[in-house]
Amino acid sequence: MKHLNRVFDKNIITRLTKDGFDCISKKNNKFMIRKNDGPQYLVHSGPKHKLHELRRFLKNNYKYNLNI
């Protein structure tokens, strides 16, 4: 696994899991993120621009601010 993917997994996925989100691994570097039966989002763990899309999704759908 590349360095950026490990950092993403360690920082983002563990934080979301602690805050009650389900982070289901779809493949090596993709995660389905959802909370209960709400809207879900498939995120790739590499590029930074995907992280900003994830933050926007969480803010719009769950009123959750992901601080990095």
SERO-4910 file (N, C-alpha, C, O; in steps of 0.05 Angstrom, whole numbers):
BEGIN
 pado doro    nc1    nc2    nc3   cac1   cac2   cac3    cc1    cc2    cc3    oc1    oc2    oc3
  Met    A     17    -23      0      0      0      0     18     25      0     38     26     15
  Lys    A     11     44    -16     27     68    -18     24     85      7      5     82     23
  His    A     43    103     11     44    120     34     18    137     38      7    138     60
  Leu    A      8    149     16    -16    166     19    -40    149     28    -57    159     43
  Asn    A    -41    125     18    -64    108     26    -62    100     56    -83    100     69
  Arg    A    -39     95     66    -36     89     94    -43    113    112    -56    110    132
  Val    A    -35    136    104    -41    161    119    -71    165    119    -83    172    139
  Phe    A    -84    161     96   -113    164     94   -127    144    112   -145    151    127
  Asp    A   -118    119    111   -131     98    127   -127    105    157   -146    102    173
  Lys    A   -103    113    165    -98    117    193   -112    142    204   -124    141    225
  Asn    A   -112    163    189   -123    189    198   -153    191    194   -168    198    212
  Ile    A   -162    186    170   -190    192    162   -209    169    170   -229    173    183
  Ile    A   -202    145    161   -220    122    166   -223    116    195   -245    111    204
  Thr    A   -202    117    211   -204    112    239   -221    133    253   -236    127    272
  Arg    A   -217    158    245   -233    180    257   -263    177    251   -280    180    268
  Leu    A   -269    171    226   -297    167    218   -309    143    233   -333    144    241
  Thr    A   -294    122    236   -304     98    250   -310    105    279   -330     96    290
  Lys    A   -292    120    292   -297    127    320   -321    145    323   -334    145    344
  Asp    A   -327    161    302   -350    179    304   -376    166    295   -397    180    291
  Gly    A   -376    140    290   -401    125    285   -407    120    256   -429    110    250
  Phe    A   -389    125    238   -393    119    210   -384     91    204   -366     80    216
  Asp    A   -397     78    184   -389     52    174   -370     57    151   -378     69    131
  Cys    A   -346     47    152   -326     49    131   -320     21    121   -303      7    133
  Ile    A   -333     14     99   -330    -13     89   -311    -13     66   -314      2     47
  Ser    A   -290    -30     67   -270    -32     46   -282    -46     23   -291    -69     25
  Lys    A   -282    -34      0   -292    -46    -25   -270    -60    -40   -274    -82    -51
  Lys    A   -247    -48    -42   -223    -60    -54   -200    -51    -37   -204    -41    -15
  Asn    A   -176    -53    -47   -152    -46    -32   -152    -17    -23   -144    -10     -1
  Asn    A   -162      1    -40   -159     30    -34   -185     45    -37   -184     69    -42
  Lys    A   -208     32    -36   -234     45    -38   -250     38    -13   -250     15     -4
  Phe    A   -265     58     -3   -282     54     20   -309     65     15   -313     87      4
  Met    A   -330     50     24   -357     59     23   -363     71     51   -361     57     71
  Ile    A   -369     96     52   -374    110     78   -403    117     80   -415    129     62
  Arg    A   -415    109    103   -443    115    108   -448    114    138   -431    105    153
  Lys    A   -471    124    146   -478    123    174   -507    113    175   -525    124    163
  Asn    A   -510     91    190   -536     78    192   -545     70    164   -530     57    149
  Asp    A   -569     78    156   -579     72    129   -581     97    112   -596     98     93
  Gly    A   -565    117    118   -565    142    104   -550    141     77   -543    119     68
  Pro    A   -546    163     64   -532    164     39   -504    153     42   -491    156     63
  Gln    A   -494    141     21   -467    130     22   -449    142      1   -459    153    -19
  Tyr    A   -423    140      5   -404    153    -12   -380    134    -16   -369    125      4
  Leu    A   -372    129    -40   -349    113    -46   -325    132    -51   -326    149    -68
  Val    A   -304    128    -34   -281    146    -36   -256    130    -41   -253    108    -31
  His    A   -239    141    -58   -213    130    -63   -193    142    -44   -193    166    -39
  Ser    A   -176    126    -32   -159    135    -10   -134    150    -19   -118    158     -1
  Gly    A   -129    154    -44   -104    167    -53   -105    197    -55    -93    211    -38
  Pro    A   -117    208    -76   -115    236    -83   -127    255    -62   -148    249    -50
  Lys    A   -115    278    -59   -125    298    -40   -151    310    -49   -168    316    -32
  His    A   -156    313    -75   -181    325    -84   -205    307    -77   -227    318    -73
  Lys    A   -201    282    -74   -223    264    -65   -229    269    -36   -252    265    -28
  Leu    A   -210    277    -21   -214    283      7   -233    307     10   -250    307     28
  His    A   -229    327     -6   -246    351     -5   -275    344    -13   -294    355     -3
  Glu    A   -278    326    -33   -304    317    -40   -318    302    -17   -342    304    -13
  Leu    A   -302    286     -3   -313    271     20   -321    291     42   -343    287     54
  Arg    A   -305    311     47   -313    331     68   -339    345     60   -356    349     77
  Arg    A   -342    352     35   -366    365     26   -390    346     28   -412    355     37
  Phe    A   -387    321     21   -409    302     24   -417    299     53   -441    299     59
  Leu    A   -398    296     71   -404    293    100   -418    318    111   -436    315    127
  Lys    A   -409    341    102   -421    366    112   -450    369    102   -467    377    117
  Asn    A   -454    364     77   -481    368     65   -501    347     74   -524    354     78
  Asn    A   -493    322     77   -511    301     83   -514    294    113   -536    286    122
  Tyr    A   -493    298    128   -493    290    156   -487    313    176   -487    309    200
  Lys    A   -483    337    165   -475    360    182   -451    354    200   -450    361    223
  Tyr    A   -432    340    188   -407    331    202   -383    345    190   -379    344    165
  Asn    A   -368    359    206   -344    373    197   -320    356    202   -313    349    225
  Leu    A   -307    348    180   -283    332    182   -259    351    182   -252    363    161
  Asn    A   -246    354    205   -223    371    207   -197    354    204   -194    333    216
  Ile    A   -180    364    187   -156    349    181   -132    364    192   -109    355    189
***
